[in-house]
Amino acid sequence: MATALIREQRLEQQVAEQSVLARVAFGLTFASAASILVSIAISQILMALALVALLLSGEPLRFPPLKAPFASIVLTTVVALLLSPDPHGGLPQIRKFYVFVILLLVSSTCTTLDRIRALVAGWAGLAMISACLGFGQFFERRQAALQEHADNYGFYLDDRIRGFAGHWMTFGGEQMIVVMLLAAFVVFSRRRREKAAALACATCLYAALALSLTRSVFLLGVPAGALYLFWKWKPLALAAMPVVVAAGFIAAPFQVRDRVISVVRPHANLDSNSHRAVTRRVGWEMVKAHPWAGLGPEQIGPQFQRYVPADMPRPLPQGWYGHLHNIYLQYAAERGIPGLLAVLWFTGRALLDFLCALRMGRLNSDAVLLLHGAVAVILAILAEGFFEYNLGDSEVLTMFLVVIACGYTAAATSVPRNE
């Protein structure tokens, strides 16, 4: 532990000796990462400015040990694009690689645990504002429902809360990531006030998630990450979870209760159960037809109808058929099975590295909670990804990459136990 503390103190000393441009690069990176919760345009403009400042500062460029997996993602995407029937239409997926610049920026500038903690605090503050905006949107929707005598499940499902985000699924993905990080603070922080503040904030954000009615997030993603955190904290605490879940279900408004029940008893076409069944089956047909290079980036929507099985009833259930609402099928259908394996290699490598750092090294309490938080975020993304193409949103992808970069910074403070 003493050796880990010495390493952290050396890093803090190096930060204190940084040039003005290096500090500007950090400030712009911090602003870019934080503002993704408010505006993707602002975030990406700040990202470009941060990159220029970092290059001019002369500071060493750091990239997580994910170069080979990242290169494989780029390669499989380019191959899929070149073999696509519409290469020009797939260019947005090439431009999206710009988002990965945030990995370089955060790894090169957020080099201390204090800076990472500040970023998490910034995310928590902005997520709270977004959640409060969402509560206001829910209240407005309720007022409209009462005025139109339509206070029913379908009316709320048609236009859900989204905070600053453009869509409720984006809102859900963003809030989920912040909730997981805050939950790690609740479980592993040694500061009582910090634990209390994190608990209050996480509870508020989860309430907003429930009111957004995004089942894949509040019923699957968040519980997956929370199960990991509680298991690592006190396995016996898991025994209390059914009681907490039951109490939450009873206390929830009818919209949330109906949404939970809809998992097994859907409200006809109001819920996406049958729609998701269609996208899963069509996605599998796409993968079987193009296992090596896929249909090509951005080709799921244009070619969807071609792969609908003849025995599937028409018209198709109501829903969005522009993508497959599943990250595993989406990458395999778009970029082939090698493309999916590349994404899983990237994510799995980060997950394995963080778990190894927790198991094999000596870490201070801040590094421990940040690494556990990063693991919880990855597990939540992977779980939610069975029912939503969450990494297709640049906002969610940006936050996911920031968490991975911060996780590697925390892991860098690890000292082998035999030292």
C-alpha positions in Angstrom: 0.0 0.0 0.0 2.9 2.4 0.8 4.4 1.7 -2.6 1.1 2.5 -4.3 0.8 5.7 -2.4 4.4 6.7 -3.4 3.5 6.1 -7.0 0.4 8.3 -6.7 2.4 11.1 -5.0 4.9 11.0 -7.8 2.1 11.4 -10.4 0.7 14.3 -8.4 4.1 15.9 -8.4 4.5 15.5 -12.1 1.0 17.0 -12.6 2.0 20.0 -10.5 5.1 20.5 -12.7 3.1 20.4 -16.0 3.2 23.2 -18.5 0.4 25.6 -19.1 -0.6 23.9 -22.3 -0.7 20.5 -20.5 -3.1 21.9 -18.0 -5.2 23.5 -20.8 -5.3 20.1 -22.4 -6.6 18.5 -19.2 -9.2 21.3 -18.7 -10.5 20.8 -22.3 -10.5 17.1 -21.9 -12.4 17.3 -18.7 -14.9 19.7 -20.3 -15.3 17.4 -23.3 -15.9 14.3 -21.2 -18.3 16.1 -18.9 -20.3 18.0 -21.5 -21.2 14.8 -23.4 -24.2 14.6 -20.9 -25.4 17.9 -22.3 -24.4 18.2 -26.0 -22.5 15.9 -28.3 -21.5 18.8 -30.5 -19.9 20.8 -27.7 -18.2 17.7 -26.4 -16.6 16.9 -29.8 -15.5 20.5 -30.4 -13.8 20.5 -27.0 -12.3 17.1 -27.9 -10.6 18.6 -31.0 -9.3 21.6 -29.0 -8.0 19.3 -26.3 -6.1 17.2 -28.8 -4.4 20.2 -30.3 -3.4 21.5 -26.9 -2.1 18.0 -25.9 0.0 17.7 -29.1 1.4 21.2 -28.6 2.2 20.7 -24.9 4.8 18.1 -25.6 3.4 15.8 -22.9 3.8 12.0 -23.6 0.9 10.5 -25.4 -0.7 7.6 -23.5 -3.1 5.1 -24.9 -4.5 2.1 -23.0 -3.0 -1.3 -23.8 -5.9 -1.9 -26.2 -4.1 -1.0 -29.5 -4.4 -4.4 -31.0 -8.1 -4.8 -30.2 -8.8 -1.3 -31.4 -6.9 -1.9 -34.6 -8.9 -5.0 -35.2 -12.2 -3.0 -34.8 -10.9 -0.5 -37.4 -9.8 -3.2 -39.8 -13.0 -5.3 -39.7 -15.1 -2.1 -40.1 -13.0 -0.9 -43.1 -13.2 -4.4 -44.7 -17.0 -4.5 -44.2 -17.3 -1.0 -45.7 -15.2 -1.9 -48.8 -17.3 -5.0 -49.4 -20.6 -3.2 -48.7 -23.1 -2.5 -51.5 -23.1 1.1 -50.4 -19.7 2.2 -49.1 -20.6 5.8 -49.1 -23.6 5.2 -46.9 -21.4 3.5 -44.3 -19.0 6.4 -43.8 -20.7 7.6 -40.6 -19.3 4.5 -38.9 -15.8 5.5 -40.1 -16.3 9.1 -38.8 -17.4 7.7 -35.5 -13.9 6.5 -34.8 -13.2 10.1 -34.0 -14.9 9.4 -30.6 -12.0 7.1 -29.7 -9.8 10.1 -29.4 -11.2 10.5 -26.0 -9.3 7.4 -24.9 -6.0 9.1 -25.8 -7.0 12.4 -24.2 -8.2 11.0 -20.9 -5.3 8.5 -20.6 -2.8 11.3 -21.3 -4.3 14.0 -19.1 -6.4 12.4 -16.3 -3.3 10.8 -14.8 -4.2 11.0 -11.1 -7.0 9.6 -9.1 -8.0 13.0 -7.9 -8.7 14.1 -11.5 -10.8 11.0 -12.1 -12.8 11.6 -8.9 -13.4 15.2 -10.1 -14.7 13.9 -13.4 -17.0 11.5 -11.7 -18.3 14.3 -9.5 -18.8 16.4 -12.6 -20.8 13.7 -14.3 -22.9 13.2 -11.2 -23.8 16.9 -11.0 -24.7 17.1 -14.7 -26.6 13.8 -14.5 -28.6 15.1 -11.6 -29.6 18.2 -13.6 -30.6 16.0 -16.5 -32.6 13.8 -14.2 -34.3 16.8 -12.7 -35.2 18.0 -16.2 -36.5 14.5 -16.8 -38.7 14.7 -13.7 -40.1 17.9 -15.1 -40.8 16.2 -18.4 -42.6 13.4 -16.6 -44.7 15.9 -14.7 -45.6 17.8 -17.9 -46.6 14.4 -19.5 -48.8 13.6 -16.5 -50.5 17.0 -16.7 -51.1 16.4 -20.4 -52.5 12.9 -19.7 -54.9 14.3 -17.1 -56.1 17.1 -19.4 -56.7 14.7 -22.3 -58.2 12.0 -20.0 -55.5 9.6 -21.1 -53.8 8.8 -17.9 -52.8 5.3 -19.1 -49.7 3.2 -19.7 -49.7 3.8 -23.5 -49.8 7.5 -23.2 -46.6 7.6 -21.1 -44.8 5.0 -23.3 -45.3 7.1 -26.4 -43.1 10.0 -25.2 -40.8 9.2 -22.4 -38.5 11.4 -20.3 -35.0 12.1 -21.8 -33.4 14.9 -19.8 -30.7 16.6 -21.9 -30.6 13.7 -24.3 -32.3 13.4 -27.7 -33.8 10.0 -26.9 -34.8 8.1 -23.8 -32.5 5.2 -24.6 -29.5 7.6 -24.8 -30.7 9.1 -21.5 -30.9 5.7 -20.0 -27.4 4.7 -21.1 -25.8 7.9 -19.8 -27.6 7.7 -16.4 -26.8 4.0 -16.1 -23.0 4.6 -16.4 -23.1 7.4 -13.7 -25.3 5.2 -11.4 -22.8 2.4 -11.6 -19.9 4.7 -10.7 -21.8 6.2 -7.8 -22.8 2.8 -6.6 -19.1 1.9 -6.4 -18.5 5.0 -4.2 -21.5 4.0 -2.0 -20.0 0.5 -1.5 -16.3 1.1 -1.4 -15.6 4.7 -0.4 -14.2 5.2 3.1 -15.6 8.8 3.4 -19.0 8.8 5.1 -20.2 12.1 3.6 -19.1 11.0 0.2 -21.0 7.7 0.6 -24.1 9.5 1.7 -23.9 12.0 -1.2 -23.3 9.2 -3.7 -26.2 7.2 -2.3 -28.6 10.1 -2.5 -27.5 11.0 -6.0 -27.6 7.4 -7.3 -31.1 6.9 -5.9 -32.4 10.0 -7.6 -30.8 9.0 -10.9 -32.2 5.4 -10.7 -35.7 6.9 -10.0 -35.3 8.9 -13.3 -34.2 5.7 -15.1 -37.3 3.9 -13.8 -39.6 6.8 -15.0 -37.9 6.7 -18.4 -39.4 3.2 -18.7 -36.3 1.8 -20.4 -36.5 -1.8 -19.2 -33.1 -2.9 -20.6 -31.5 -0.3 -18.4 -33.3 -0.2 -15.0 -34.2 -3.9 -15.1 -31.1 -5.5 -16.6 -28.1 -3.1 -17.0 -28.1 -1.5 -13.6 -29.0 -4.8 -11.7 -26.1 -6.6 -13.5 -23.6 -4.0 -12.3 -25.1 -3.8 -8.9 -25.0 -7.5 -8.4 -21.2 -7.5 -9.1 -20.6 -4.6 -6.7 -22.6 -6.1 -3.8 -21.0 -9.5 -4.4 -17.6 -7.9 -4.1 -18.6 -5.9 -1.0 -20.7 -8.3 1.1 -22.1 -11.4 -0.7 -24.7 -11.8 2.1 -26.1 -8.4 1.1 -27.5 -10.0 -2.0 -30.0 -11.7 0.2 -31.7 -8.4 0.9 -32.0 -7.5 -2.8 -35.4 -9.3 -3.3 -36.8 -7.3 -0.4 -35.5 -4.0 -1.8 -36.9 -4.9 -5.3 -40.3 -5.9 -3.9 -40.5 -2.6 -1.9 -39.5 -0.6 -4.9 -42.1 -2.3 -7.1 -44.8 -1.6 -4.6 -43.8 2.1 -4.2 -43.4 2.7 -7.9 -46.0 4.6 -9.9 -48.3 2.4 -12.1 -46.4 3.2 -15.3 -43.2 1.6 -13.8 -45.1 -1.4 -12.4 -46.9 -2.0 -15.7 -43.5 -1.7 -17.5 -42.0 -4.3 -15.2 -44.9 -6.7 -15.7 -44.7 -6.2 -19.5 -41.5 -8.2 -19.6 -43.7 -11.4 -19.2 -47.1 -10.0 -20.0 -46.7 -7.3 -22.8 -49.4 -4.9 -23.7 -49.9 -6.1 -27.3 -47.9 -3.8 -29.7 -47.4 -1.1 -27.0 -44.4 -3.0 -25.8 -41.4 -4.0 -27.9 -41.3 -7.7 -27.0 -42.6 -8.9 -30.4 -40.6 -6.2 -32.1 -37.4 -7.4 -30.5 -38.2 -11.0 -31.4 -38.4 -9.9 -35.1 -35.1 -8.0 -35.0 -33.4 -11.0 -33.3 -34.6 -13.4 -35.9 -33.8 -11.1 -38.9 -30.4 -10.3 -37.4 -29.6 -14.0 -37.2 -30.7 -14.4 -40.9 -28.3 -11.6 -41.8 -25.4 -13.2 -39.9 -26.0 -16.6 -41.5 -26.0 -15.0 -45.0 -22.9 -12.8 -44.4 -20.8 -14.4 -41.6 -17.4 -13.0 -42.6 -17.8 -9.3 -43.6 -21.4 -8.6 -42.7 -23.8 -6.5 -44.7 -21.7 -3.4 -44.3 -21.9 -0.4 -41.9 -25.3 1.4 -41.9 -26.8 -1.4 -44.0 -29.2 -3.0 -41.4 -32.0 -0.5 -42.0 -31.8 -0.3 -45.8 -31.7 -4.1 -46.2 -33.9 -5.2 -43.3 -36.9 -6.2 -45.3 -34.8 -8.5 -47.5 -34.0 -10.8 -44.6 -37.5 -11.0 -43.0 -38.4 -14.7 -43.1 -41.3 -15.6 -45.3 -43.1 -17.3 -42.5 -43.1 -14.1 -40.4 -46.6 -12.5 -40.1 -47.1 -9.2 -41.8 -47.3 -6.3 -41.1 -44.4 -6.4 -38.7 -44.9 -5.2 -35.1 -44.6 -1.4 -34.5 -41.0 -0.3 -33.8 -37.8 1.0 -35.2 -36.1 -1.3 -37.6 -33.0 0.9 -38.4 -30.8 -1.3 -36.3 -31.1 -4.6 -34.4 -31.4 -3.4 -30.8 -28.7 -5.8 -29.8 -24.9 -5.0 -29.9 -23.9 -8.6 -30.5 -26.2 -9.2 -33.5 -25.6 -5.6 -34.7 -21.9 -5.9 -35.0 -22.0 -9.5 -36.4 -24.6 -8.5 -39.0 -22.9 -5.2 -40.0 -19.3 -6.3 -39.8 -19.3 -10.0 -39.7 -18.4 -12.4 -36.9 -14.8 -11.1 -36.9 -16.1 -7.6 -36.3 -18.1 -8.8 -33.3 -15.1 -10.7 -32.0 -13.0 -7.5 -32.3 -15.5 -5.6 -30.2 -15.6 -8.4 -27.6 -11.8 -8.5 -27.5 -11.6 -4.8 -26.8 -14.2 -4.9 -24.1 -13.1 -8.2 -22.6 -9.5 -7.2 -22.5 -10.3 -4.1 -20.4 -12.6 -6.2 -18.1 -9.9 -8.8 -17.6 -7.2 -6.2 -17.0 -9.3 -4.4 -14.3 -10.2 -7.7 -12.5 -6.5 -8.7 -12.6 -5.4 -5.4 -11.1 -7.9 -5.8 -8.3 -6.9 -9.4 -7.6 -3.1 -9.3 -8.2 -2.1 -5.8 -7.0 -2.1 -3.6 -3.9 -4.3 -0.5 -4.4 -5.4 2.4 -2.3 -9.1 2.8 -1.6 -9.7 5.3 -4.4 -8.2 3.0 -7.0 -10.2 0.1 -5.7 -13.6 1.8 -5.9 -12.8 3.3 -9.4 -11.8 -0.1 -10.7 -14.9 -1.8 -9.3 -16.9 1.0 -10.8 -15.3 0.5 -14.2 -16.1 -3.3 -14.0 -19.7 -2.6 -13.0 -20.1 -0.2 -16.0 -18.7 -2.8 -18.4 -21.0 -5.5 -17.1 -24.0 -3.2 -17.2 -23.2 -2.2 -20.9 -22.8 -5.9 -21.8 -26.0 -6.9 -20.1 -28.1 -4.1 -21.5 -26.6 -4.7 -24.9 -28.7 -7.9 -25.3 -31.7 -5.6 -25.8 -30.3 -2.4 -27.1 -27.6 -1.1 -29.5 -26.3 1.1 -26.7 -22.7 1.6 -28.0 -24.3 2.9 -31.2 -25.0 6.2 -29.4 -21.9 8.4 -29.6 -22.8 9.8 -26.2 -22.9 6.4 -24.5 -19.8 5.3 -26.4 -17.9 8.4 -25.3 -18.7 7.8 -21.6 -17.9 4.1 -21.9 -14.4 4.9 -23.4 -13.8 7.5 -20.7 -14.6 4.9 -18.0 -12.2 2.5 -19.6 -9.4 5.1 -19.8 -10.0 6.0 -16.1 -9.9 2.3 -15.2 -6.5 1.9 -16.7 -5.2 5.0 -14.9 -6.5 3.5 -11.6 -4.9 0.1 -12.5 -1.6 1.8 -13.1 -1.3 2.6 -9.4 -1.4 -1.2 -8.7 1.7 -2.7 -7.1 2.3 -6.5 -7.4 1.6 -8.1 -4.0 5.1 -9.6 -3.8 6.8 -6.2 -3.8 
